[in-house]
Structures are given as C-alpha cells and as structure tokens.
Amino acid sequence: MLVMGILNVTPDSFADGGLHFDTDLAITHGREMIEDGVDIIDIGGESTRPGADRVSAEEEQARVIPVIRELAKESVVISIDTMRASTAKLGVEAGATIVNDVSGGAADPEMFSTVAQLGCKYTLMHWRGHSKDMNSKAIYSDVVAEVIEEISIQLDKALAAGIKRENIILDPGIGFAKDAEHNWEILNRIDEFIALGYPVLIGHSRKRFLGGDTPDDREEATVQVTQSLVGKGIWAVRVHGVKANKEAITS
C-alpha cells in the first residue's frame, strides 16, 4: 500500500490551509515528505473542504505549477489535484504523472478527453457536487451500492473518452457528500470497491468523521484507519502525516 502525501498550496484547506501557501514553503514541505518516505506527492491549489469557494484557473495554476516543476526534479511521483482540464494539462507538462480529480470528470467536460490525450494515470473520485453544497447531498439508502453505481457511470464515460483502463484509479470519496455513518460503511465494505478491479485510493486523513475537535486531533485515528486497511488490497492512502502512516503500513 502506497502513501500519497497531501501538499495543499492553499490558504484555506481544512487541515493545513496556509501552512504551505508560499511556493518555497510548499517545496520545502514536499522535500520533507520525500525524506519521510512518501511514494506520491499530491499537489493541489484549490480547497475542496465543505463550504469552500472556488478559485480561478489562473490562481490555481500560479499556486501549483512552480511547486510541481521543482519537486518533479526529485525521485518521487507527482500527482496534480485538480478538477480543471487546463490545470491538469499544465500540471502533467510540469512533471506530474497522475491527475487526481475529486469530481471524477463531472466538473469539467474537457477532463476525460484531456487525460486521454495526456496518457497519464487518472484518479476518479465519487462526487455529487461542489464544496458549497455537497453536505446537503449526503442522502443514501445504501451508500456503497449507490456510490459504486454513480462512480461506474463516470468510469464508463472515462473509458469511452479513451482513458486506458490500466491508467484509472478509483476513490470512493470519503467525506465528500457523505456523513460519518456513510464513511464508516464504505470503509467496512471496502472489498466491494476492490472487487471492481481497479486500484483504490482512500482519502480519510484528519476528516471530521474520525472525531476530535480539530484536524490535528484526528491524526491518531487517521493512522488507525490506515493500519486497518493494510492487507485489504488498497492501492494507496492519501494522508497529511506521511511518517506516521508510512510506519503504520510497514510495522
């Protein structure tokens, strides 16, 4: 199981907003993650925390491209965390080899064709809408069945657009239009996602369903969930604290 380290070049992300907003600080943090044994660094310039406002494509790109360009010189895999095809293209040109799209292709009609053209890996997440209103969409009768059904629709579109099957990674979207009970249900039935036959990425790090008053309070619970996923066929976990999660996997 790989560790994907989160590098938010944003002022407003829920767990680490502003900490690495400056380009130099972001690059330094990326190098620290490499020292801690990270496998992939996921670099994003737009917060997707509940209620977040969107930023312009220009602002998003100004935040992430210099960081990608610099960290791509190191021996680490870079992922660009974006919902925009234009940012994905520039990110891959700067050195990223994975596009991590939390909207699963639903936010930008050009995303699938762009990724197909780029020929890179693509993480397709389950999504029901932008951060502003996603909490109101957390209504399910069987969360796992419905998430699989909805993610499969986007998956079919991605394949039809020419994205190669072997380049696709699926993410059930923990915390995105899902309440705590939904998140736990997905984690408890993760084998049903694995059964789809694609690599699966889990992004549970420091999210509210883990309890605790602040994101930092949830680091221990984050590591426990990571530990519980070992041996279940998960491709990678997307986390803030690289070192502790890496140790949880290898211990």
Residue pairs with C-beta under 8 A, 6 or more apart in sequence:
1 229
1 230
1 234
1 235
1 236
1 237
1 249
2 39
2 40
2 235
2 236
2 237
3 37
3 38
3 39
3 40
3 236
3 237
3 239
3 242
3 245
3 246
3 249
4 38
4 39
4 40
4 41
4 42
4 79
4 201
4 236
4 237
4 238
4 239
5 30
5 33
5 36
5 38
5 40
5 41
5 42
5 239
5 240
5 242
6 15
6 16
6 42
6 44
6 205
6 238
6 239
6 240
7 20
7 26
7 29
7 30
7 33
7 41
7 42
7 43
7 44
7 67
8 15
8 16
8 17
8 19
8 20
8 44
8 47
9 20
9 21
9 23
9 26
9 43
9 44
9 45
9 63
9 64
9 67
10 17
10 18
10 21
10 44
10 45
10 46
10 47
10 63
11 17
11 18
11 21
12 18
12 47
12 49
12 52
13 44
13 47
13 49
14 47
14 49
14 50
14 206
14 215
15 205
15 206
15 215
15 216
15 240
16 215
16 240
17 47
17 49
19 25
19 29
20 26
20 28
20 29
21 63
23 63
23 66
23 67
26 43
26 67
27 67
27 70
27 71
30 41
30 43
30 67
30 70
30 71
30 74
30 76
31 71
31 74
33 41
33 76
33 242
34 41
34 71
34 74
34 75
34 76
36 242
36 243
36 246
37 242
37 243
37 246
38 76
38 242
38 246
39 76
39 77
39 236
40 76
40 77
40 78
40 79
40 98
40 236
41 71
41 76
41 77
41 78
41 79
42 79
42 80
42 81
42 98
42 100
42 238
43 64
43 67
43 68
43 71
43 78
43 79
43 80
43 81
43 91
43 96
44 64
44 80
44 81
44 82
44 100
45 55
45 59
45 60
45 61
45 62
45 63
45 64
45 81
45 82
45 87
46 52
46 54
46 55
46 60
46 81
46 82
46 83
47 131
48 102
48 131
48 176
49 131
50 131
50 134
50 135
51 131
51 132
51 135
52 131
52 132
53 132
54 130
57 84
57 86
57 87
60 82
60 84
60 87
61 86
61 87
61 90
64 80
64 82
64 87
64 91
65 90
65 91
65 94
68 78
68 80
68 91
68 94
68 95
68 96
69 94
69 95
71 78
71 95
72 78
72 94
72 95
72 96
73 95
77 97
77 98
78 91
78 95
78 96
78 97
78 98
79 96
79 97
79 98
79 99
79 100
79 123
80 87
80 88
80 91
80 92
80 96
80 98
80 99
80 100
81 100
81 102
82 88
82 91
82 99
82 100
82 101
83 101
83 102
83 103
83 107
83 108
83 111
84 107
84 108
84 111
85 108
85 110
85 111
85 113
85 114
85 115
86 110
88 99
88 101
88 111
88 114
88 115
88 118
89 114
89 118
91 99
92 99
92 118
92 120
96 120
97 120
97 121
98 120
98 121
98 122
98 123
98 169
99 111
99 115
99 118
99 120
99 121
99 122
99 123
100 123
100 125
100 171
100 201
101 107
101 111
101 115
101 122
101 123
101 124
101 125
102 125
102 127
102 171
102 173
102 176
103 111
103 125
103 127
104 124
104 125
104 126
104 127
104 151
104 154
104 173
105 111
105 112
105 124
105 154
105 157
105 158
106 127
106 154
107 127
107 130
112 157
112 158
112 161
112 162
112 163
113 161
113 162
115 122
115 158
115 161
115 163
115 167
116 161
116 162
116 163
116 164
117 162
119 164
119 167
120 167
121 167
121 168
121 169
122 158
122 163
122 167
122 168
122 169
123 168
123 169
123 170
123 171
123 201
124 151
124 154
124 155
124 158
124 168
124 169
124 170
124 171
125 151
125 170
125 171
125 172
125 173
125 176
125 201
125 203
126 147
126 150
126 151
126 171
126 172
126 173
126 176
127 134
127 173
127 176
127 177
128 134
128 137
128 150
128 176
128 177
129 137
129 177
134 176
134 177
135 177
137 177
138 177
138 178
138 179
138 182
140 146
140 147
140 178
140 182
143 178
143 182
143 185
143 186
144 185
144 186
144 189
144 192
144 193
147 172
147 173
147 186
148 192
148 193
148 196
151 170
151 172
152 196
155 168
155 170
155 198
158 168
159 165
159 168
165 198
168 198
168 199
169 198
169 199
169 200
169 201
169 235
169 236
170 193
170 196
170 198
170 199
170 200
170 201
171 200
171 201
171 202
171 203
171 238
172 186
172 190
172 193
172 200
172 202
173 203
174 183
174 186
174 187
174 202
174 203
174 204
174 207
174 209
175 183
175 203
175 204
175 207
175 208
175 209
178 186
179 209
180 208
180 209
183 204
183 207
183 209
184 209
186 193
187 202
187 204
187 225
187 228
187 229
190 200
190 202
190 229
190 232
190 234
191 232
191 233
193 200
194 200
194 232
194 233
194 234
199 235
199 236
200 233
200 234
200 235
201 234
201 235
201 236
201 237
201 238
202 225
202 229
202 234
202 236
202 237
202 238
203 237
203 238
204 210
204 222
204 225
204 226
204 237
204 239
205 218
205 222
205 237
205 238
205 239
205 240
205 241
205 245
206 215
206 216
206 218
206 219
206 222
206 240
207 218
208 218
210 218
210 221
210 222
210 225
211 217
211 218
211 221
212 218
212 221
215 240
219 240
219 241
219 244
222 239
222 240
222 241
222 244
222 245
223 241
223 244
223 245
223 248
224 248
226 237
226 239
226 245
226 248
226 249
227 248
227 249
229 237
230 248
230 249
237 245
237 249
239 245
